[in-house]
Amino acid sequence: MTVRELISSWTEEERKQHADLIEECLKREVFLNDLRGKIRNTEEELDRSLGRLLSGLNDLAQSVSANNERIGSLYLRLIKPGGNA
């Protein structure tokens, strides 16, 4: 049986039900495509945010390292015989 024959055997009510189902499926497809776009945009924004976070953490690590070196240097000057202490 072909699709045309199958459809022609449906009652008017069955045709309406199938048309309604097809319409609902098309609406869902549009909705899902919209979600895919939003997900893609969100992933791109997340990627940018993670990049900024990693850059900030790297800057912070460099600052901590520099401070650590300064503190170590000050400590060594303080404990040296004849130092300021």
MOPAC internal coordinates of N, CA, C and O (Angstrom, degrees):
PM7 1SCF
backbone

  N    0.0000 0     0.00 0     0.00 0    0    0    0
  C    1.4523 1     0.00 0     0.00 0    1    0    0
  C    1.5340 1   107.63 1     0.00 0    2    1    0
  O    1.2310 1   120.85 1   -46.35 1    3    2    1
  N    1.2944 1   115.98 1   133.65 1    3    2    1
  C    1.4660 1   120.49 1   178.98 1    5    3    2
  C    1.5243 1   109.64 1   -83.76 1    6    5    3
  O    1.2310 1   121.28 1   -13.01 1    7    6    5
  N    1.3116 1   115.15 1   166.99 1    7    6    5
  C    1.4620 1   120.39 1   178.31 1    9    7    6
  C    1.5242 1   109.50 1   -62.03 1   10    9    7
  O    1.2310 1   120.82 1   138.44 1   11   10    9
  N    1.3226 1   116.03 1   -41.56 1   11   10    9
  C    1.4688 1   120.07 1   179.50 1   13   11   10
  C    1.5324 1   110.94 1   -60.00 1   14   13   11
  O    1.2310 1   120.80 1   136.85 1   15   14   13
  N    1.3156 1   116.08 1   -43.15 1   15   14   13
  C    1.4687 1   120.00 1   179.08 1   17   15   14
  C    1.5217 1   110.74 1   -65.72 1   18   17   15
  O    1.2310 1   120.90 1   138.87 1   19   18   17
  N    1.3119 1   115.88 1   -41.13 1   19   18   17
  C    1.4574 1   120.11 1   178.98 1   21   19   18
  C    1.5245 1   110.47 1   -60.63 1   22   21   19
  O    1.2310 1   120.73 1   130.90 1   23   22   21
  N    1.3316 1   116.21 1   -49.10 1   23   22   21
  C    1.4654 1   120.13 1  -178.70 1   25   23   22
  C    1.5265 1   110.82 1   -63.26 1   26   25   23
  O    1.2310 1   120.61 1   141.35 1   27   26   25
  N    1.3135 1   116.44 1   -38.65 1   27   26   25
  C    1.4700 1   118.83 1  -179.02 1   29   27   26
  C    1.5277 1   112.03 1   -67.46 1   30   29   27
  O    1.2310 1   120.62 1   159.71 1   31   30   29
  N    1.3397 1   116.43 1   -20.29 1   31   30   29
  C    1.4652 1   119.19 1   179.23 1   33   31   30
  C    1.5285 1   112.42 1   -84.76 1   34   33   31
  O    1.2310 1   120.11 1   169.87 1   35   34   33
  N    1.3402 1   117.39 1   -10.13 1   35   34   33
  C    1.4541 1   120.63 1   179.99 1   37   35   34
  C    1.5170 1   111.31 1   -75.12 1   38   37   35
  O    1.2310 1   121.92 1   -30.07 1   39   38   37
  N    1.3101 1   113.93 1   149.93 1   39   38   37
  C    1.4708 1   118.78 1   173.20 1   41   39   38
  C    1.5265 1   108.02 1   -76.42 1   42   41   39
  O    1.2310 1   120.84 1   -11.72 1   43   42   41
  N    1.2973 1   116.00 1   168.28 1   43   42   41
  C    1.4681 1   120.78 1   178.75 1   45   43   42
  C    1.5316 1   110.55 1   -59.81 1   46   45   43
  O    1.2310 1   120.67 1   141.12 1   47   46   45
  N    1.3264 1   116.32 1   -38.88 1   47   46   45
  C    1.4702 1   120.78 1   178.56 1   49   47   46
  C    1.5298 1   110.72 1   -64.56 1   50   49   47
  O    1.2310 1   119.86 1   137.31 1   51   50   49
  N    1.3308 1   117.86 1   -42.69 1   51   50   49
  C    1.4660 1   121.18 1   178.20 1   53   51   50
  C    1.5288 1   111.01 1   -63.62 1   54   53   51
  O    1.2310 1   120.39 1   139.91 1   55   54   53
  N    1.3194 1   116.86 1   -40.09 1   55   54   53
  C    1.4730 1   120.58 1   177.48 1   57   55   54
  C    1.5248 1   110.54 1   -61.21 1   58   57   55
  O    1.2310 1   121.07 1   137.20 1   59   58   57
  N    1.3377 1   115.56 1   -42.80 1   59   58   57
  C    1.4673 1   119.58 1   179.75 1   61   59   58
  C    1.5247 1   110.10 1   -64.77 1   62   61   59
  O    1.2310 1   120.41 1   136.90 1   63   62   61
  N    1.3355 1   116.82 1   -43.10 1   63   62   61
  C    1.4662 1   120.03 1   179.37 1   65   63   62
  C    1.5341 1   111.06 1   -60.57 1   66   65   63
  O    1.2310 1   120.66 1   135.68 1   67   66   65
  N    1.3229 1   116.34 1   -44.32 1   67   66   65
  C    1.4615 1   120.06 1   179.58 1   69   67   66
  C    1.5323 1   111.03 1   -66.80 1   70   69   67
  O    1.2310 1   120.56 1   140.38 1   71   70   69
  N    1.3087 1   116.54 1   -39.62 1   71   70   69
  C    1.4691 1   119.94 1   177.38 1   73   71   70
  C    1.5261 1   110.07 1   -62.39 1   74   73   71
  O    1.2310 1   120.52 1   138.63 1   75   74   73
  N    1.3268 1   116.60 1   -41.37 1   75   74   73
  C    1.4682 1   120.52 1   177.96 1   77   75   74
  C    1.5327 1   111.08 1   -63.65 1   78   77   75
  O    1.2310 1   120.73 1   138.76 1   79   78   77
  N    1.3375 1   116.21 1   -41.24 1   79   78   77
  C    1.4675 1   120.25 1   177.88 1   81   79   78
  C    1.5263 1   111.29 1   -63.15 1   82   81   79
  O    1.2310 1   120.69 1   136.85 1   83   82   81
  N    1.3168 1   116.29 1   -43.15 1   83   82   81
  C    1.4666 1   120.44 1   179.04 1   85   83   82
  C    1.5202 1   110.15 1   -63.01 1   86   85   83
  O    1.2310 1   120.46 1   136.55 1   87   86   85
  N    1.3314 1   116.73 1   -43.45 1   87   86   85
  C    1.4644 1   120.86 1   178.69 1   89   87   86
  C    1.5344 1   110.51 1   -61.12 1   90   89   87
  O    1.2310 1   120.52 1   136.45 1   91   90   89
  N    1.3197 1   116.60 1   -43.55 1   91   90   89
  C    1.4662 1   120.66 1   178.70 1   93   91   90
  C    1.5328 1   110.71 1   -63.23 1   94   93   91
  O    1.2310 1   120.18 1   138.56 1   95   94   93
  N    1.3193 1   117.26 1   -41.44 1   95   94   93
  C    1.4676 1   121.01 1   178.32 1   97   95   94
  C    1.5291 1   111.03 1   -62.65 1   98   97   95
  O    1.2310 1   120.26 1   138.78 1   99   98   97
  N    1.3202 1   117.11 1   -41.22 1   99   98   97
  C    1.4605 1   120.62 1   178.81 1  101   99   98
  C    1.5246 1   111.25 1   -65.17 1  102  101   99
  O    1.2310 1   120.54 1   140.21 1  103  102  101
  N    1.3312 1   116.58 1   -39.79 1  103  102  101
  C    1.4682 1   120.11 1   176.99 1  105  103  102
  C    1.5267 1   110.37 1   -63.15 1  106  105  103
  O    1.2310 1   120.66 1   138.53 1  107  106  105
  N    1.3196 1   116.35 1   -41.47 1  107  106  105
  C    1.4675 1   120.14 1   179.43 1  109  107  106
  C    1.5264 1   111.08 1   -66.18 1  110  109  107
  O    1.2310 1   120.91 1   143.22 1  111  110  109
  N    1.3208 1   115.87 1   -36.78 1  111  110  109
  C    1.4625 1   119.44 1   177.98 1  113  111  110
  C    1.5315 1   110.45 1   -62.56 1  114  113  111
  O    1.2310 1   120.46 1   135.93 1  115  114  113
  N    1.3278 1   116.72 1   -44.07 1  115  114  113
  C    1.4664 1   120.93 1   177.41 1  117  115  114
  C    1.5268 1   109.60 1   -61.34 1  118  117  115
  O    1.2310 1   120.57 1   135.13 1  119  118  117
  N    1.3277 1   116.51 1   -44.87 1  119  118  117
  C    1.4641 1   121.59 1   179.41 1  121  119  118
  C    1.5285 1   110.81 1   -60.09 1  122  121  119
  O    1.2310 1   120.30 1   134.12 1  123  122  121
  N    1.3340 1   117.03 1   -45.88 1  123  122  121
  C    1.4657 1   121.10 1  -179.39 1  125  123  122
  C    1.5268 1   111.52 1   -65.82 1  126  125  123
  O    1.2310 1   120.30 1   140.96 1  127  126  125
  N    1.3185 1   117.02 1   -39.04 1  127  126  125
  C    1.4655 1   119.89 1   176.96 1  129  127  126
  C    1.5220 1   110.72 1   -63.35 1  130  129  127
  O    1.2310 1   120.41 1   140.74 1  131  130  129
  N    1.3296 1   116.82 1   -39.26 1  131  130  129
  C    1.4596 1   121.47 1   176.72 1  133  131  130
  C    1.5310 1   110.05 1   -62.96 1  134  133  131
  O    1.2310 1   120.73 1   136.36 1  135  134  133
  N    1.3332 1   116.22 1   -43.64 1  135  134  133
  C    1.4703 1   120.18 1   177.99 1  137  135  134
  C    1.5254 1   111.50 1   -61.94 1  138  137  135
  O    1.2310 1   120.48 1   139.66 1  139  138  137
  N    1.3249 1   116.69 1   -40.34 1  139  138  137
  C    1.4665 1   119.80 1   178.54 1  141  139  138
  C    1.5241 1   110.50 1   -59.32 1  142  141  139
  O    1.2310 1   120.77 1   136.80 1  143  142  141
  N    1.3348 1   116.14 1   -43.20 1  143  142  141
  C    1.4597 1   119.93 1   177.94 1  145  143  142
  C    1.5133 1   111.74 1   -62.88 1  146  145  143
  O    1.2310 1   120.66 1   136.85 1  147  146  145
  N    1.3280 1   116.35 1   -43.15 1  147  146  145
  C    1.4633 1   120.07 1   179.15 1  149  147  146
  C    1.5262 1   111.06 1   -65.22 1  150  149  147
  O    1.2310 1   120.47 1   140.16 1  151  150  149
  N    1.3171 1   116.71 1   -39.84 1  151  150  149
  C    1.4670 1   120.91 1   178.31 1  153  151  150
  C    1.5266 1   109.67 1   -63.06 1  154  153  151
  O    1.2310 1   120.44 1   135.81 1  155  154  153
  N    1.3312 1   116.76 1   -44.19 1  155  154  153
  C    1.4584 1   120.73 1   179.58 1  157  155  154
  C    1.5322 1   110.30 1   -60.35 1  158  157  155
  O    1.2310 1   120.51 1   134.63 1  159  158  157
  N    1.3365 1   116.64 1   -45.37 1  159  158  157
  C    1.4666 1   120.57 1   178.69 1  161  159  158
  C    1.5265 1   111.31 1   -62.87 1  162  161  159
  O    1.2310 1   120.76 1   139.12 1  163  162  161
  N    1.3243 1   116.15 1   -40.88 1  163  162  161
  C    1.4645 1   120.67 1   179.37 1  165  163  162
  C    1.5265 1   110.79 1   -65.14 1  166  165  163
  O    1.2310 1   120.42 1   138.96 1  167  166  165
  N    1.3264 1   116.81 1   -41.04 1  167  166  165
  C    1.4646 1   120.35 1   177.83 1  169  167  166
  C    1.5269 1   110.80 1   -62.67 1  170  169  167
  O    1.2310 1   120.53 1   139.21 1  171  170  169
  N    1.3381 1   116.60 1   -40.79 1  171  170  169
  C    1.4634 1   119.97 1   179.01 1  173  171  170
  C    1.5285 1   110.69 1   -64.97 1  174  173  171
  O    1.2310 1   120.34 1   137.57 1  175  174  173
  N    1.3321 1   116.96 1   -42.43 1  175  174  173
  C    1.4650 1   120.64 1   178.37 1  177  175  174
  C    1.5319 1   110.33 1   -65.27 1  178  177  175
  O    1.2310 1   120.22 1   139.78 1  179  178  177
  N    1.3216 1   117.18 1   -40.22 1  179  178  177
  C    1.4633 1   121.23 1   177.20 1  181  179  178
  C    1.5228 1   110.39 1   -61.28 1  182  181  179
  O    1.2310 1   120.45 1   137.71 1  183  182  181
  N    1.3220 1   116.75 1   -42.29 1  183  182  181
  C    1.4592 1   121.26 1   178.66 1  185  183  182
  C    1.5284 1   110.34 1   -61.07 1  186  185  183
  O    1.2310 1   120.41 1   135.39 1  187  186  185
  N    1.3408 1   116.83 1   -44.61 1  187  186  185
  C    1.4681 1   119.95 1   178.13 1  189  187  186
  C    1.5323 1   110.80 1   -63.69 1  190  189  187
  O    1.2310 1   120.70 1   137.60 1  191  190  189
  N    1.3275 1   116.26 1   -42.40 1  191  190  189
  C    1.4715 1   120.38 1  -179.77 1  193  191  190
  C    1.5243 1   111.27 1   -63.64 1  194  193  191
  O    1.2310 1   120.53 1   138.05 1  195  194  193
  N    1.3185 1   116.60 1   -41.95 1  195  194  193
  C    1.4645 1   119.92 1   178.12 1  197  195  194
  C    1.5234 1   110.73 1   -64.13 1  198  197  195
  O    1.2310 1   120.69 1   142.31 1  199  198  197
  N    1.3213 1   116.28 1   -37.69 1  199  198  197
  C    1.4622 1   119.98 1   176.68 1  201  199  198
  C    1.5214 1   111.26 1   -61.48 1  202  201  199
  O    1.2310 1   120.86 1   135.69 1  203  202  201
  N    1.3450 1   115.96 1   -44.31 1  203  202  201
  C    1.4649 1   119.90 1   178.00 1  205  203  202
  C    1.5286 1   110.76 1   -64.65 1  206  205  203
  O    1.2310 1   120.43 1   139.31 1  207  206  205
  N    1.3289 1   116.79 1   -40.69 1  207  206  205
  C    1.4625 1   120.87 1   179.04 1  209  207  206
  C    1.5248 1   111.02 1   -62.35 1  210  209  207
  O    1.2310 1   120.42 1   133.13 1  211  210  209
  N    1.3241 1   116.80 1   -46.87 1  211  210  209
  C    1.4658 1   120.13 1   179.86 1  213  211  210
  C    1.5244 1   111.28 1   -63.69 1  214  213  211
  O    1.2310 1   120.57 1   141.18 1  215  214  213
  N    1.3156 1   116.51 1   -38.82 1  215  214  213
  C    1.4587 1   120.19 1   177.42 1  217  215  214
  C    1.5272 1   110.29 1   -63.74 1  218  217  215
  O    1.2310 1   120.68 1   136.13 1  219  218  217
  N    1.3267 1   116.31 1   -43.87 1  219  218  217
  C    1.4630 1   120.63 1   178.17 1  221  219  218
  C    1.5180 1   111.92 1   -63.30 1  222  221  219
  O    1.2310 1   120.57 1   139.08 1  223  222  221
  N    1.3223 1   116.52 1   -40.92 1  223  222  221
  C    1.4716 1   119.99 1   177.82 1  225  223  222
  C    1.5257 1   110.98 1   -64.82 1  226  225  223
  O    1.2310 1   120.67 1   141.39 1  227  226  225
  N    1.3184 1   116.33 1   -38.61 1  227  226  225
  C    1.4619 1   119.99 1   177.62 1  229  227  226
  C    1.5287 1   110.41 1   -64.09 1  230  229  227
  O    1.2310 1   120.54 1   136.08 1  231  230  229
  N    1.3381 1   116.58 1   -43.92 1  231  230  229
  C    1.4689 1   120.43 1   177.05 1  233  231  230
  C    1.5281 1   110.60 1   -60.51 1  234  233  231
  O    1.2310 1   120.84 1   136.37 1  235  234  233
  N    1.3229 1   115.99 1   -43.63 1  235  234  233
  C    1.4653 1   120.62 1   179.42 1  237  235  234
  C    1.5295 1   111.08 1   -63.14 1  238  237  235
  O    1.2310 1   120.44 1   137.37 1  239  238  237
  N    1.3253 1   116.77 1   -42.63 1  239  238  237
  C    1.4686 1   120.69 1   179.12 1  241  239  238
  C    1.5252 1   110.44 1   -62.05 1  242  241  239
  O    1.2310 1   120.22 1   139.40 1  243  242  241
  N    1.3235 1   117.19 1   -40.60 1  243  242  241
  C    1.4670 1   120.28 1   178.28 1  245  243  242
  C    1.5225 1   110.68 1   -65.27 1  246  245  243
  O    1.2310 1   120.57 1   139.50 1  247  246  245
  N    1.3285 1   116.51 1   -40.50 1  247  246  245
  C    1.4649 1   120.89 1   178.74 1  249  247  246
  C    1.5286 1   110.76 1   -64.44 1  250  249  247
  O    1.2310 1   120.47 1   136.14 1  251  250  249
  N    1.3167 1   116.71 1   -43.86 1  251  250  249
  C    1.4679 1   121.27 1   178.70 1  253  251  250
  C    1.5250 1   109.86 1   -62.60 1  254  253  251
  O    1.2310 1   120.56 1   137.39 1  255  254  253
  N    1.3181 1   116.53 1   -42.61 1  255  254  253
  C    1.4602 1   120.54 1   179.55 1  257  255  254
  C    1.5285 1   110.64 1   -62.67 1  258  257  255
  O    1.2310 1   120.50 1   136.32 1  259  258  257
  N    1.3264 1   116.66 1   -43.68 1  259  258  257
  C    1.4690 1   120.41 1   178.73 1  261  259  258
  C    1.5247 1   110.35 1   -63.63 1  262  261  259
  O    1.2310 1   120.30 1   136.64 1  263  262  261
  N    1.3262 1   117.04 1   -43.36 1  263  262  261
  C    1.4688 1   120.49 1   177.93 1  265  263  262
  C    1.5227 1   110.98 1   -62.88 1  266  265  263
  O    1.2310 1   120.59 1   139.88 1  267  266  265
  N    1.3114 1   116.48 1   -40.12 1  267  266  265
  C    1.4621 1   121.21 1   178.78 1  269  267  266
  C    1.5299 1   110.44 1   -61.15 1  270  269  267
  O    1.2310 1   120.83 1   136.92 1  271  270  269
  N    1.3255 1   116.01 1   -43.08 1  271  270  269
  C    1.4627 1   119.80 1   178.66 1  273  271  270
  C    1.5275 1   110.84 1   -63.65 1  274  273  271
  O    1.2310 1   120.35 1   137.76 1  275  274  273
  N    1.3331 1   116.93 1   -42.24 1  275  274  273
  C    1.4713 1   120.32 1   178.79 1  277  275  274
  C    1.5266 1   111.25 1   -63.10 1  278  277  275
  O    1.2310 1   121.02 1   135.78 1  279  278  277
  N    1.3251 1   115.65 1   -44.22 1  279  278  277
  C    1.4719 1   119.95 1   179.66 1  281  279  278
  C    1.5245 1   110.04 1   -63.33 1  282  281  279
  O    1.2310 1   120.54 1   137.00 1  283  282  281
  N    1.3223 1   116.58 1   -43.00 1  283  282  281
  C    1.4664 1   120.48 1   178.18 1  285  283  282
  C    1.5154 1   111.43 1   -61.29 1  286  285  283
  O    1.2310 1   120.61 1   138.06 1  287  286  285
  N    1.3133 1   116.45 1   -41.94 1  287  286  285
  C    1.4604 1   121.13 1   179.08 1  289  287  286
  C    1.5238 1   110.89 1   -64.53 1  290  289  287
  O    1.2310 1   120.45 1   135.24 1  291  290  289
  N    1.3256 1   116.75 1   -44.76 1  291  290  289
  C    1.4691 1   120.63 1   177.94 1  293  291  290
  C    1.5251 1   110.88 1   -62.34 1  294  293  291
  O    1.2310 1   120.65 1   138.16 1  295  294  293
  N    1.3048 1   116.36 1   -41.84 1  295  294  293
  C    1.4649 1   120.87 1   179.71 1  297  295  294
  C    1.5263 1   110.55 1   -60.78 1  298  297  295
  O    1.2310 1   121.07 1   134.90 1  299  298  297
  N    1.3346 1   115.56 1   -45.10 1  299  298  297
  C    1.4657 1   118.96 1  -179.79 1  301  299  298
  C    1.5254 1   111.34 1   -63.29 1  302  301  299
  O    1.2310 1   120.08 1   142.46 1  303  302  301
  N    1.3340 1   117.46 1   -37.54 1  303  302  301
  C    1.4660 1   120.12 1   177.71 1  305  303  302
  C    1.5207 1   111.24 1   -66.68 1  306  305  303
  O    1.2310 1   120.92 1   143.78 1  307  306  305
  N    1.3252 1   115.84 1   -36.22 1  307  306  305
  C    1.4637 1   119.49 1  -178.79 1  309  307  306
  C    1.5229 1   112.82 1   -71.11 1  310  309  307
  O    1.2310 1   120.11 1   145.86 1  311  310  309
  N    1.3185 1   117.40 1   -34.14 1  311  310  309
  C    1.4653 1   119.12 1  -176.90 1  313  311  310
  C    1.5218 1   112.85 1   -89.47 1  314  313  311
  O    1.2310 1   119.60 1   171.97 1  315  314  313
  N    1.3280 1   118.38 1    -8.03 1  315  314  313
  C    1.4691 1   121.45 1   178.21 1  317  315  314
  C    1.5248 1   110.00 1   -66.60 1  318  317  315
  O    1.2310 1   121.27 1   -40.41 1  319  318  317
  N    1.3039 1   115.18 1   139.59 1  319  318  317
  C    1.4717 1   116.69 1   173.65 1  321  319  318
  C    1.5282 1   108.87 1   -61.64 1  322  321  319
  O    1.2310 1   120.77 1   -45.31 1  323  322  321
  N    1.3014 1   116.13 1   134.69 1  323  322  321
  C    1.4542 1   121.19 1  -179.91 1  325  323  322
  C    1.5125 1   112.64 1    81.73 1  326  325  323
  O    1.2310 1   120.43 1  -169.99 1  327  326  325
  N    1.3525 1   116.78 1    10.01 1  327  326  325
  C    1.4599 1   120.09 1   178.11 1  329  327  326
  C    1.5012 1   111.12 1   -76.48 1  330  329  327
  O    1.2310 1   120.36 1    11.48 1  331  330  329
  N    1.2859 1   116.92 1  -168.52 1  331  330  329
  C    1.4625 1   122.40 1  -177.20 1  333  331  330
  C    1.5164 1   112.75 1   -72.90 1  334  333  331
  O    1.2310 1   119.43 1   165.12 1  335  334  333
  N    1.3100 1   118.70 1   -14.88 1  335  334  333
  C    1.4599 1   120.25 1  -175.50 1  337  335  334
  C    1.4960 1   112.93 1   -80.76 1  338  337  335
  O    1.2310 1   120.10 1   180.00 1  339  338  337

